[in-house]
Amino acid sequence: MSKNNFFDKVYFVVKQIPYGRVSTYGSIANYIGSPGSSRMVGWAMNASHFRVNIPAHRVVNRFGFLTGKHHFQGTNLMQDLLESEGINVIDNQISNFNSFFWDPSDNLEAYKN
C-alpha cells in the first residue's frame, strides 16, 4: 500500500470496519489526518467498486444516512447489505445509529503517514 495515496489510506481504514458496524466519511477523514476531507472519502468510496473487498456499504454520513446508496447496483443494495449484517435501516437512515457507529480513532493504532 502506498502510504502517500489518499484513497489507499481510506481503503485501509474501511477494511477494518467490523461486520455489523458502520463508520462515517468524516471520522475516516479525521483518522487519516485529513479533517475536512469527508467528500474525498466519499469519492474514494465511489471508486471502490474497482477494488476487491472494500466494504463501502459500511460508510455513511454523520447522521447515519445512506448518502452513497445510489452508487451501488440495484435500488436497495447498500441497505440490503447493512441489514444482512443486523443493521436496521428506515427511510435511508440507520436506526439507533450510535450503537452501530465505529470510530477508527478509538479502535485503530495511529496511522503512520
N, C-alpha and C positions, 0 to 999 in steps of 0.2 A: 504494500500500500504506500502510495506517495503521501507523506505527511503534509505536503505543501498544497495538495489539491483539496479544495473546499468540499466538493461532492464526496470524495473518498472519506473525509472526516465525518461527514453526515452519515454515510452508509455504515461506517464503523459503529457509530452510536446506535443507529436504528437496528442493526443486527443484534444489539444487546438487549433490546426491549423484550421483556419476558412475555411468554404466551399468556394471554388473558389480561394484559396491561396495555396502556397507551401512554404516549408522550406527546409533547406539543412542539410545533415549529420553533417557538421562542425558547423553550428550555433546551432544545438541541443546539440552537444558535449560541445561546449563552455558554453552554458547556464547552463548545469547541473554540471559545474565545472570540466570537463574532456577534456580540449583542447588537440587536437592531437588524440582524440579517435573516429574520424569520421568512421573508419572502424568498430569499435564495435557498433556504432549506426546502421550501415548497417546490422550487424549480428542480432541486435535486430529486425530490420525491416523484415529480412528473417524469423525469428522465430515468427513474429507476427501473422502468419496465424493460430496459435493455440489459439489466443486471439480473443475476440469479440470486435467489434467497434474500431479497430485501423486503422485509415485511412492512411495506409502505402503508398498509391499511391501519397500522398501529400509530400513525402520526395524524393528529387532529389539531384544531385551533385551540386557543387558550380557554375557551368555554366548552370544549368537548364537541363542537360541531364538526361534521364530516365535510369540511370545505373542499377536500380534494376528491370527493367521490366521483365527479364527472370524468376523472382521468382513468377510471377503472372500466374494464369491459363490462357490459351489462349494466342495467339500470341500478341495481342494488348490490353489486358485488362487494364493495367495501363494507357495507352494513352486514351482509351475509357472512363475510369472513370474521368480523368482530363478534357477531352473535354466535358463530360456531365456537368461539373461544369463551363464551359465557358472558359477554358484554351486551347488555340490553341497550338498544337504540330506539328512541322515539322521536319522530319528526326530525330526523337527521342529527340528533344530539344524543350523546351518551348519557344514559340515566345514571345518576349517582356518580358523576364524573370523578370526583375527588377520590373515591375509593378504588378507582382503576388507574389513576394517574401515577406514572413512573418518572421520577426526575433523575436524569443521568448524573447531575451534580451530587445527589445523595447516594448514588448506587455504583458509580464507577470511579476508579482511581483517576486522578487528574490526567487529562490527555496531554501527551508530550508533543509540543509543536516542533 
